[in-house]
Amino acid sequence: MMEYKGCLGRVEFDAAANLFHGEVINIRDVITFQGRSVEELRQAFEDSVEDYLAFCAERGEAPEPPFSGRFTLQLSPEEHRRVLLAAEKAGKDVQTWVTEVLEQATGG
C-alpha cells in the first residue's frame, strides 16, 4: 500500500508485462499509475495524484476527499441485539468486534 496526500494506492505486479500498476482505492474517482521499478511507480503515483488535484482545480471543483474511516450502518433491533451479544461473548466492545469481523470478511 502506498500513501500520498491522503490517497491510498494499491499496487499489483503484472509478470507478463514486467510492470507494476496501481490504483487509488480510497476515493471514488479513478486515479491509476504504473511503473517498471519501485522508484518509477512511486513517482507515477505522486504525479497521478498531483494531476488529479490540478484537474480538479482547473475545473473549479474540490477534489473528492479520501474516505474518512467512518461507516454508518443501520440494523434492526434484533440484529443490533445479536451484534451486541456476539461482541460481549467475544469479550470485546462492539467497535472492536465489528472491525475484526469486517477485516476477516474482506481479507483485510
N, C-alpha and C positions, 0 to 999 in steps of 0.2 A: 504494500500500500504506500502511496506517495501522497504528500500534502503540500499545498502551496496556496497561500492566501485564503485558507479555509476550504479549499476544494480538495476532495479526496480522489485520487486516481488509482484505479485497479489496473494491473498490468498482466498480460499473458505473453507467452513466447510462442511464436509460430516457427517450428523447427523446419518446415518445408521452405519457408521464405527466409529463414535465418533472420527474423525480425521480431522485436518487441512491439506490441501495440497495446494501447491503453485507452481508458475512457474515464471521465469524471463521473462518479457514481452518486454524489450527494446533492445533485440538483437535477431538475427535470430537463433542462436544456441539454443538448447534445454537444459535448466537447470531447474530441478524440485527439490522439497523438501517437507517434511511432518513432522508433529509432533502432539502430543496429547495435549500439552499445549503451551501457548504463548512462554514461555522460550525455550521449545524444538523446536518449529517451527523456532524461530529466530536463534537458534544455527544451525539447519539444513540448513537454508537459507545461513548463512555465510559459513558453511562448504562446501555446494554445490558450491558456488561461488569460494571459495579457491581451491576446487578440479578441477574446470573448468580451473582456471588460471594455476594450476600446470600441468594439462594435456596439455594445450597449450605450456607451457614452455618445457615439456618433448619432444614434437614433434617439437620444434624449430619454432613454429608458434606464431604469435601475436594473442592475443585474439581479438575477434570481438569487436570493440568499441561500447558502448551504442549509441542509436540513438542520433543525435546531436540536434534535435529540428528544424532543417532546413528542409523545404518542398518546393520543386520546382514544379511549375505547369505551364504548357503551355496551353494557351487559344487562341481561335480565336479572332480576333479583336472585333467581335460583342459580344462574351462572356465577354471579358475584359471590354467593354463599359458598359454592363449590371451590372457587378460586381461593377464597379466604381460608377454607378448611384445608385445602391441599398445601397452601403455604405454611399454615400452622403445623400441619402434620410433618412437614419437612424441616420445621424449626427455623423458618425464615420469615421475614416480613414480605408482604405482597410484592413490593417493588423488586426485591432481590429475586424472589421465586419466579415472577413473570419474566424478568430479564433473562434468567437462566434457561427457562423453558423456550423462550423465543430464540435465544442463541443456539440451543440444541436443535430446534426445528429448522433453523435457517443455515446451519452449518457454520455459525459464527464463532 
